[in-house]
């Protein structure tokens, strides 16, 4: 019986000299998948055999035009994993295992759902890199071209921190791409000849296969994924995988209010002024041309319902998050304390300016806040409330952006004609009592206190 390495070498030598799919031997596919079977058995025998059993539940196909060794898609028959032999066979055995694990972590992290929602506001390149940064932090034996946090930091002069969320990475990467005008959306190369084998890795196109999925219904995707996960957990899984799997029962795939606010702030910078301290972006070699910087001051109003619907701790955490988000912009923040009427208005520049809330226990009316804001040059109104107010506003909202942040059990505001963006305020929990999946390293150490998790 031929050894694994011998079969791999023969397959690679055969495919590496072929340029067009039509020239591939008819029996190549069968011989290639026998190699994949061997890898599958090795994954099942491995201590992390969750991946081996998961792979058994996936359909397998060869796809010569993908720009990564492996890729995934979803249809009514379940998940399919694709292999590009020319990119896959150049890897060693450990890297092959890693490539398969990489796709499975994408699946259980619900990246198909989260990526689709994020594509409404961010470039494909930013999303692809952020997703791969998150996944690759949990994997060893990465191929040399893998998208890692160190590679992205070096290439784009960023300071991304390990084990942050995918959404946080996207924001920072997108901000840099916007400055560089380097937003690649993975468009097809029109110069490529049809039926030609793809032989180069391209991070901008690594998740193109997801667009070919038959459906993106969140409940169906979760249901299919949970079924495969339950069938694959034969033994205990690693701690970080267990944390990812626990999120299948949560709504963590939804874009949070603070992420939405960060994206919203990026849309407010419209005023520009000339400066000699920055080169012209379009003609950087023309030292006689002045560059531009933002000259826009974001006017933000934060309304807080003090009728008892939001705790002091919830509000303090949230308002500090608002200040942290806008600190990189020119901004003015006013806080409005209100119930059935406006009780107090004051400005804040940092967390030290936040005052103890007035102690009132009344009803809630949204109209007084909107009447006040309509007579200002506010850009963004952030309204913290339990959502229980009047059904109709007494005035029509102005042209400013409105972000409703709902506390308690409700998920909507009581207004019949809803407007703005409505987001849920997460419960505030002590950091000592909870461990976020993104705060945990793959070797079981908490990034918060650098103590091993037992």
C-alpha positions as CSV (number, residue, x, y, z in Angstrom):
1,X,0.0,0.0,0.0
2,X,1.3,3.4,-1.0
3,X,2.1,5.8,1.8
4,X,0.2,9.0,2.3
5,X,3.1,11.1,1.2
6,X,3.7,9.1,-1.9
7,X,0.0,9.4,-3.0
8,X,0.1,13.2,-2.3
9,X,3.3,13.6,-4.3
10,X,1.9,11.7,-7.3
11,X,-1.3,13.7,-7.3
12,X,0.5,17.0,-7.0
13,X,3.0,16.3,-9.8
14,X,0.1,15.3,-12.0
15,X,-2.1,18.3,-11.4
16,X,0.7,20.9,-11.2
17,X,1.5,20.5,-14.9
18,X,-2.0,20.9,-16.1
19,X,-3.5,24.3,-16.9
20,X,-7.0,23.5,-18.1
21,X,-9.7,21.4,-16.4
22,X,-10.4,19.5,-19.6
23,X,-6.9,18.0,-19.6
24,X,-7.3,16.3,-16.2
25,X,-7.4,12.5,-16.1
26,X,-10.8,11.0,-15.5
27,X,-9.7,9.0,-12.5
28,X,-7.9,12.0,-10.8
29,X,-11.0,12.9,-8.7
30,X,-11.4,9.4,-7.3
31,X,-7.8,9.1,-6.3
32,X,-7.8,12.6,-4.8
33,X,-10.8,11.8,-2.5
34,X,-9.1,8.6,-1.4
35,X,-6.4,10.9,0.0
36,X,-9.1,13.0,1.7
37,X,-10.5,9.8,3.2
38,X,-7.1,9.1,4.8
39,X,-7.0,12.6,6.2
40,X,-10.6,12.1,7.6
41,X,-9.6,9.0,9.4
42,X,-6.5,10.7,10.8
43,X,-8.8,13.5,12.1
44,X,-11.1,11.0,13.7
45,X,-8.1,9.3,15.4
46,X,-6.9,12.7,16.6
47,X,-7.6,14.1,20.0
48,X,-9.8,16.8,18.3
49,X,-11.9,14.2,16.6
50,X,-14.9,16.5,16.5
51,X,-13.5,17.8,13.2
52,X,-13.2,14.3,11.8
53,X,-16.8,13.4,12.5
54,X,-18.0,16.8,11.3
55,X,-16.2,16.2,8.0
56,X,-17.9,12.9,7.6
57,X,-21.2,14.7,7.6
58,X,-20.2,17.1,4.7
59,X,-20.5,16.6,1.0
60,X,-17.2,16.8,-0.9
61,X,-16.5,18.2,-4.3
62,X,-13.5,19.5,-6.3
63,X,-13.7,23.1,-7.5
64,X,-10.7,24.2,-9.5
65,X,-11.6,27.9,-9.6
66,X,-11.6,28.7,-5.9
67,X,-8.6,30.8,-4.6
68,X,-8.1,28.9,-1.4
69,X,-7.3,25.2,-0.7
70,X,-10.8,24.6,0.7
71,X,-14.1,26.4,0.7
72,X,-17.7,25.7,1.8
73,X,-21.2,26.2,0.7
74,X,-24.7,25.3,2.0
75,X,-27.8,23.9,0.3
76,X,-30.8,21.7,1.1
77,X,-28.6,18.6,1.3
78,X,-26.3,20.2,3.9
79,X,-22.8,21.6,3.9
80,X,-20.4,21.0,1.0
81,X,-16.6,21.3,1.4
82,X,-14.8,22.1,-1.9
83,X,-11.1,21.4,-2.6
84,X,-8.9,23.0,-5.1
85,X,-6.3,20.2,-5.6
86,X,-3.5,22.5,-6.8
87,X,-3.7,24.6,-3.7
88,X,-4.5,21.8,-1.3
89,X,-1.8,19.3,-2.4
90,X,1.0,21.8,-1.9
91,X,0.3,21.7,1.9
92,X,1.8,19.2,4.3
93,X,-0.5,16.9,6.3
94,X,-0.8,19.2,9.3
95,X,-1.7,22.1,7.1
96,X,-4.3,20.0,5.2
97,X,-5.9,19.2,8.6
98,X,-5.8,22.9,9.5
99,X,-7.4,23.9,6.2
100,X,-10.4,21.6,6.9
101,X,-10.6,22.7,10.6
102,X,-10.6,26.3,9.3
103,X,-13.8,25.8,7.2
104,X,-15.5,24.0,10.1
105,X,-14.8,26.8,12.5
106,X,-16.3,29.2,10.0
107,X,-19.4,27.1,10.0
108,X,-19.9,26.7,13.7
109,X,-19.1,30.4,14.2
110,X,-22.1,31.2,11.9
111,X,-20.0,33.3,9.7
112,X,-22.3,32.6,6.7
113,X,-25.0,34.5,8.5
114,X,-22.9,37.2,10.1
115,X,-20.9,37.8,6.9
116,X,-24.1,38.3,4.9
117,X,-25.4,41.0,7.2
118,X,-22.1,42.8,7.5
119,X,-21.7,42.9,3.7
120,X,-24.4,45.6,3.7
121,X,-21.9,48.1,5.2
122,X,-18.4,46.7,4.8
123,X,-16.2,45.6,1.9
124,X,-15.6,41.9,1.1
125,X,-11.9,42.2,1.7
126,X,-12.4,43.6,5.2
127,X,-14.9,40.9,6.1
128,X,-12.8,38.1,4.6
129,X,-9.7,39.2,6.5
130,X,-11.5,39.7,9.8
131,X,-13.2,36.3,9.6
132,X,-9.9,34.5,8.9
133,X,-8.1,36.4,11.7
134,X,-10.7,35.1,14.2
135,X,-10.6,31.5,12.9
136,X,-6.8,31.3,12.5
137,X,-6.1,32.4,16.1
138,X,-7.5,29.0,17.1
139,X,-5.3,26.9,14.8
140,X,-1.8,25.7,14.5
141,X,0.1,24.6,11.4
142,X,-1.1,27.5,9.3
143,X,0.1,27.7,5.6
144,X,2.6,30.6,5.1
145,X,0.0,32.8,3.3
146,X,-2.6,32.5,6.0
147,X,-4.4,35.7,7.0
148,X,-3.2,36.2,10.6
149,X,-3.5,39.1,13.0
150,X,0.3,39.7,12.7
151,X,0.2,39.8,8.9
152,X,-2.7,42.2,8.8
153,X,-1.1,44.5,11.4
154,X,2.1,44.6,9.5
155,X,0.5,45.1,6.0
156,X,-1.9,47.8,7.1
157,X,0.0,49.3,10.0
158,X,-2.7,48.4,12.5
159,X,-2.6,47.4,16.1
160,X,-5.3,44.8,16.2
161,X,-5.4,42.9,19.6
162,X,-5.8,39.1,19.8
163,X,-9.1,37.5,20.6
164,X,-11.4,40.4,19.8
165,X,-14.6,39.9,17.9
166,X,-14.8,39.6,14.1
167,X,-16.9,42.7,14.0
168,X,-14.3,44.7,15.9
169,X,-11.6,43.6,13.4
170,X,-13.8,44.6,10.5
171,X,-14.2,48.1,11.7
172,X,-10.5,48.7,12.1
173,X,-9.6,47.1,8.8
174,X,-12.3,48.9,6.9
175,X,-11.2,52.2,8.3
176,X,-7.7,51.6,7.0
177,X,-8.9,50.3,3.7
178,X,-11.0,53.4,3.2
179,X,-7.9,55.6,3.7
180,X,-5.9,53.5,1.3
181,X,-8.7,53.1,-1.3
182,X,-7.9,49.4,-1.2
183,X,-11.4,47.9,-1.1
184,X,-11.4,44.7,-3.1
185,X,-14.7,43.0,-3.4
186,X,-13.4,39.8,-4.9
187,X,-14.7,40.6,-8.4
188,X,-14.0,37.9,-11.1
189,X,-10.9,38.3,-13.2
190,X,-12.2,38.9,-16.7
191,X,-8.8,38.1,-18.2
192,X,-8.9,34.5,-16.9
193,X,-9.6,31.9,-19.5
194,X,-12.7,29.7,-18.9
195,X,-12.0,26.3,-17.4
196,X,-8.5,27.4,-16.3
197,X,-7.3,26.0,-13.0
198,X,-6.8,28.6,-10.2
199,X,-3.3,28.3,-8.9
200,X,-3.0,31.4,-6.7
201,X,-4.4,32.2,-3.2
202,X,-6.4,35.4,-3.0
203,X,-7.8,36.5,0.3
204,X,-10.3,38.9,-1.4
205,X,-12.1,35.8,-2.9
206,X,-11.7,33.1,-0.3
207,X,-15.4,33.1,0.7
208,X,-17.0,33.6,-2.7
209,X,-18.5,30.1,-2.5
210,X,-20.8,31.3,0.3
211,X,-22.6,33.5,-2.2
212,X,-23.6,30.3,-4.1
213,X,-25.5,28.9,-1.1
214,X,-29.1,28.1,-1.9
215,X,-30.5,30.0,1.1
216,X,-29.4,32.2,4.0
217,X,-32.4,31.6,6.4
218,X,-30.9,32.0,9.8
219,X,-33.1,29.4,11.5
220,X,-32.4,26.8,8.8
221,X,-28.7,27.4,8.9
222,X,-28.7,27.0,12.7
223,X,-30.8,23.9,12.6
224,X,-28.6,22.2,10.0
225,X,-25.4,23.2,11.9
226,X,-26.7,22.1,15.3
227,X,-27.7,18.7,13.9
228,X,-24.2,18.1,12.5
229,X,-22.6,19.4,15.7
230,X,-24.6,17.1,17.9
231,X,-23.7,14.1,15.7
232,X,-20.0,15.0,15.7
233,X,-19.5,15.5,19.5
234,X,-18.4,11.9,20.3
235,X,-16.0,13.0,23.0
236,X,-15.2,16.2,24.9
237,X,-14.2,19.1,22.6
238,X,-11.6,21.8,23.3
239,X,-12.7,24.6,25.5
240,X,-12.6,27.3,22.7
241,X,-14.8,25.0,20.4
242,X,-17.2,24.5,23.3
243,X,-17.6,28.3,23.7
244,X,-18.2,28.7,20.0
245,X,-20.8,26.0,20.0
246,X,-22.6,27.6,22.9
247,X,-23.2,30.6,20.7
248,X,-25.4,28.6,18.4
249,X,-28.2,29.0,20.9
250,X,-27.7,32.8,21.2
251,X,-28.3,35.8,19.0
252,X,-24.6,36.8,19.0
253,X,-24.7,36.9,15.2
254,X,-26.7,40.2,15.3
255,X,-24.7,43.4,14.9
256,X,-24.6,45.1,18.3
257,X,-25.7,48.7,18.9
258,X,-22.1,49.8,19.6
259,X,-20.9,48.3,16.3
260,X,-23.7,50.1,14.5
261,X,-22.8,53.4,16.2
262,X,-19.2,53.0,15.1
263,X,-20.2,52.4,11.5
264,X,-22.6,55.4,11.7
265,X,-19.9,57.7,13.0
266,X,-17.8,56.9,9.9
267,X,-20.6,58.3,7.7
268,X,-20.8,61.7,9.5
269,X,-17.4,63.0,8.4
270,X,-18.4,65.2,5.4
271,X,-16.7,68.5,6.2
272,X,-13.1,68.7,5.0
273,X,-10.4,71.3,5.3
274,X,-7.0,71.7,3.7
275,X,-3.8,71.0,5.7
276,X,-0.1,71.1,4.9
277,X,0.5,68.2,7.4
278,X,-1.0,65.6,5.1
279,X,-0.2,64.8,1.5
280,X,-2.8,64.8,-1.2
281,X,-4.3,61.3,-1.4
282,X,-4.7,61.2,-5.1
283,X,-1.3,62.8,-5.9
284,X,1.0,61.9,-2.9
285,X,4.2,62.8,-4.8
286,X,3.0,66.4,-5.4
287,X,4.4,68.1,-2.3
288,X,2.9,71.4,-3.4
289,X,-0.7,70.1,-3.1
290,X,-2.2,70.2,0.3
291,X,-4.1,67.2,1.8
292,X,-7.4,67.2,3.6
293,X,-8.5,66.3,7.1
294,X,-12.0,66.2,8.7
295,X,-13.4,69.5,9.8
296,X,-16.8,68.1,10.9
297,X,-18.0,68.1,14.5
298,X,-20.4,65.3,15.3
299,X,-23.3,66.5,17.4
300,X,-24.6,63.7,19.5
301,X,-27.6,63.6,21.9
302,X,-27.9,60.7,24.3
303,X,-31.4,60.5,25.8
304,X,-31.8,58.3,28.9
305,X,-35.2,57.3,30.2
306,X,-34.8,57.8,34.0
307,X,-38.2,56.3,34.8
308,X,-36.6,53.2,36.2
309,X,-36.3,51.0,33.0
310,X,-32.5,51.1,32.8
311,X,-30.2,50.5,35.7
312,X,-27.4,52.9,36.7
313,X,-24.8,50.2,35.9
314,X,-26.3,49.6,32.5
315,X,-26.3,53.2,31.6
316,X,-22.8,54.0,32.9
317,X,-21.4,51.1,30.9
318,X,-23.3,52.2,27.8
319,X,-22.5,55.9,27.9
320,X,-18.8,55.1,28.5
321,X,-19.0,52.9,25.4
322,X,-20.5,55.8,23.5
323,X,-17.6,58.1,24.6
324,X,-15.0,55.5,23.7
325,X,-16.6,55.1,20.2
326,X,-16.6,58.8,19.3
327,X,-13.2,59.7,20.9
328,X,-11.5,59.5,17.5
329,X,-13.8,62.1,16.0
330,X,-14.5,65.7,16.7
331,X,-17.7,65.5,18.8
332,X,-20.1,67.2,21.2
333,X,-22.3,65.0,23.4
334,X,-25.3,66.2,25.3
335,X,-27.1,63.9,27.8
336,X,-30.9,64.4,28.2
337,X,-32.5,62.8,31.3
338,X,-36.2,62.4,30.7
339,X,-39.4,60.5,31.7
340,X,-42.7,62.2,30.8
341,X,-40.7,65.4,30.3
342,X,-37.1,66.5,30.0
343,X,-35.6,66.8,33.5
344,X,-32.0,67.8,32.8
345,X,-29.6,68.5,29.9
346,X,-25.9,68.7,30.3
347,X,-22.7,68.2,28.1
348,X,-20.1,65.6,28.6
349,X,-16.6,65.3,27.2
350,X,-15.4,62.2,29.1
351,X,-16.6,59.8,31.7
352,X,-15.8,62.1,34.6
353,X,-18.5,64.5,33.4
354,X,-21.3,62.0,33.8
355,X,-23.6,63.0,36.6
356,X,-25.5,60.8,39.0
357,X,-29.0,60.3,37.5
358,X,-32.0,62.1,39.0
359,X,-34.2,59.9,41.1
360,X,-37.6,59.8,39.5
361,X,-40.1,57.0,38.9
362,X,-42.7,58.1,36.4
363,X,-44.0,57.1,33.0
364,X,-42.2,57.6,29.7
365,X,-42.9,59.9,26.8
366,X,-40.7,60.1,23.7
367,X,-42.1,63.4,22.3
368,X,-40.4,65.9,24.5
369,X,-36.9,64.6,23.5
370,X,-37.8,64.8,19.8
371,X,-39.3,68.3,20.1
372,X,-36.0,69.5,21.7
373,X,-33.7,67.7,19.2
374,X,-35.7,69.0,16.2
375,X,-34.6,72.5,17.2
376,X,-30.8,71.7,17.3
377,X,-28.2,70.7,14.7
378,X,-27.9,67.2,16.1
379,X,-26.5,64.4,13.8
380,X,-27.3,61.4,16.0
381,X,-29.9,60.8,18.7
382,X,-29.2,57.7,20.9
383,X,-32.3,56.9,23.0
384,X,-31.9,54.5,25.9
385,X,-35.3,53.2,27.0
386,X,-37.4,50.1,27.7
387,X,-39.4,50.9,24.6
388,X,-42.6,51.6,26.5
389,X,-43.9,55.1,25.6
390,X,-46.6,56.6,23.5
391,X,-47.9,55.1,20.3
392,X,-47.7,58.3,18.2
393,X,-45.1,61.1,18.4
394,X,-46.4,64.6,18.7
395,X,-43.8,65.8,16.2
396,X,-42.1,64.4,13.1
397,X,-38.4,63.4,13.7
398,X,-35.9,65.6,11.9
399,X,-33.1,64.5,9.5
400,X,-30.8,63.3,12.2
401,X,-30.0,59.6,12.7
402,X,-31.9,57.9,15.5
403,X,-30.6,54.8,17.3
404,X,-33.0,53.2,19.8
405,X,-31.3,51.0,22.5
406,X,-33.8,48.9,24.3
407,X,-33.4,47.4,27.7
408,X,-35.4,44.8,29.6
409,X,-37.5,42.1,27.9
410,X,-38.9,44.2,25.0
411,X,-37.3,44.2,21.6
412,X,-39.3,47.1,20.0
413,X,-40.5,50.6,20.7
414,X,-44.2,51.2,21.3
415,X,-44.5,53.7,18.4
416,X,-46.9,52.5,15.7
417,X,-44.8,54.1,12.9
418,X,-41.3,52.9,13.8
419,X,-38.2,54.7,12.5
420,X,-34.5,54.7,13.1
421,X,-32.5,51.6,14.0
422,X,-33.6,49.5,17.1
423,X,-30.9,47.6,18.9
424,X,-31.0,45.5,22.1
425,X,-29.0,46.5,25.2
426,X,-27.2,43.5,26.6
427,X,-27.4,42.7,30.3
428,X,-24.5,44.0,32.2
429,X,-22.6,41.2,33.9
430,X,-19.5,41.2,36.0
431,X,-16.4,40.3,34.0
432,X,-15.4,38.0,36.8
433,X,-18.5,35.9,36.3
434,X,-18.4,35.5,32.5
435,X,-15.8,34.4,30.0
436,X,-16.3,35.7,26.4
437,X,-15.5,33.2,23.7
438,X,-13.3,35.7,22.1
439,X,-11.3,36.3,25.3
440,X,-10.1,32.7,25.4
441,X,-6.9,31.4,23.7
442,X,-6.9,28.1,22.0
443,X,-4.7,26.6,24.7
444,X,-7.3,27.3,27.4
445,X,-5.9,30.5,28.9
446,X,-8.1,33.4,29.7
447,X,-6.8,36.6,28.1
448,X,-8.4,38.6,31.0
449,X,-6.3,37.4,33.9
450,X,-3.7,35.2,32.2
451,X,-4.8,32.3,34.5
452,X,-5.4,28.8,33.2
453,X,-9.1,27.8,32.9
454,X,-9.7,24.5,34.7
